[in-house]
């Protein structure tokens, strides 16, 4: 798992060599991990600047009406600029990771988030990202 988390494109042959197992044993283990849901998939990591989304921000949200249903993730799922939604402990209910092309697009997205989920927002703009998507320590 540690090897695949670092390089999801590593071949079964290379995995076998690194682990000391046979190629067929590695293949079977990876398939079992996929069936169990331990490995949820493999994806390319895109450079957000290169694809025209240089502005990353974290948007904390909390309901305007605390008695309202806790359905913000469902109400926001259609907004493609939201890369991740995390339920959190603390004053806010969720923290959203968003990527957009410009400050104007961020402002528009914030208005759409507020309207869609009836929430208040607090935004932190990312200035730089020294590292992210670090594999877990297994």
C-alpha positions in Angstrom: 0.0 0.0 0.0 2.8 2.4 0.9 4.4 1.8 -2.5 1.2 2.3 -4.4 0.3 5.4 -2.4 3.6 6.9 -3.5 3.3 5.9 -7.2 -0.2 4.6 -8.3 1.3 3.7 -11.7 3.9 1.3 -10.3 3.7 -2.0 -12.3 3.0 -5.3 -10.6 6.4 -6.4 -11.7 8.1 -3.5 -9.8 5.8 -4.0 -6.8 6.8 -7.7 -6.7 10.5 -6.8 -6.9 10.1 -4.2 -4.1 8.1 -6.5 -1.8 9.8 -9.8 -2.5 6.5 -11.4 -3.6 5.6 -13.0 -6.9 3.8 -10.9 -9.6 0.7 -13.0 -9.3 0.6 -12.6 -5.4 1.0 -8.9 -5.8 -1.8 -8.8 -8.3 -4.1 -10.8 -6.1 -3.4 -8.6 -3.1 -4.0 -5.4 -5.0 -7.3 -6.8 -6.3 -8.4 -7.8 -2.7 -7.5 -4.3 -1.5 -9.6 -2.8 -4.2 -12.6 -5.1 -3.5 -12.4 -4.2 0.2 -12.3 -0.5 -0.6 -8.9 0.0 0.9 -7.7 1.1 -2.5 -10.5 3.3 -3.8 -9.0 4.1 -7.2 -6.1 5.5 -9.1 -6.0 9.1 -10.4 -3.7 11.5 -12.1 -2.6 14.5 -10.0 -3.0 17.6 -12.1 -1.1 20.8 -11.7 -3.9 23.3 -10.9 -1.9 26.3 -12.4 -1.4 24.4 -15.6 -5.1 23.7 -16.0 -6.1 27.3 -15.4 -7.1 27.1 -11.7 -4.3 28.9 -9.9 -6.3 30.1 -6.9 -6.9 27.6 -4.1 -8.9 28.5 -1.0 -10.4 26.9 2.0 -14.0 27.9 2.7 -15.4 27.2 6.1 -19.2 27.1 6.3 -21.8 27.0 9.0 -25.6 27.1 8.7 -27.3 30.4 9.1 -30.2 28.6 10.8 -28.7 26.0 13.2 -32.1 24.1 13.3 -31.9 23.5 9.5 -31.1 20.0 8.2 -27.4 19.2 7.9 -27.5 18.7 4.1 -24.9 21.2 2.9 -22.7 18.5 1.2 -25.7 17.4 -0.9 -26.7 21.0 -1.7 -23.1 21.8 -2.8 -22.2 18.6 -4.7 -23.1 20.2 -8.1 -20.4 22.9 -7.7 -17.4 21.5 -9.6 -15.0 24.1 -8.2 -15.3 22.4 -4.8 -12.5 19.8 -4.7 -13.2 18.4 -1.2 -15.7 18.7 1.6 -14.7 17.9 5.1 -17.0 17.6 8.1 -15.2 19.3 11.0 -15.4 19.8 14.7 -15.5 23.4 15.9 -17.5 26.5 15.1 -17.9 25.7 11.4 -19.7 22.6 10.1 -17.6 21.9 7.0 -14.4 23.1 5.3 -14.4 23.1 1.5 -11.3 23.1 -0.6 -12.0 25.0 -3.8 -9.9 25.8 -6.9 -10.8 28.7 -9.3 -9.2 30.8 -12.0 -9.4 34.2 -10.3 -10.5 36.3 -7.3 -13.7 37.2 -9.3 -14.5 33.6 -9.8 -13.9 32.9 -6.0 -16.3 35.8 -5.2 -18.9 34.3 -7.5 -18.4 30.8 -6.1 -18.8 32.1 -2.5 -22.2 33.7 -3.5 -23.3 30.4 -5.1 -22.2 28.4 -2.0 -24.1 30.7 0.3 -27.3 30.6 -1.8 -27.3 26.9 -2.5 -26.7 25.8 1.2 -28.0 28.8 3.2 -24.7 29.1 5.0 -22.3 31.7 6.3 -18.8 31.5 4.9 -15.2 32.3 6.1 -12.5 32.1 3.5 -8.8 31.5 3.6 -6.9 32.0 0.4 -3.8 29.8 -0.2 -0.7 31.8 -1.1 1.5 28.8 -1.8 1.6 25.0 -1.4 5.0 23.7 -0.4 3.6 20.2 -0.5 0.3 18.2 -0.5 -1.1 14.8 -1.2 1.6 13.2 0.9 1.2 9.4 1.1 0.2 8.2 4.6 2.9 6.8 6.9 2.2 3.0 6.7 
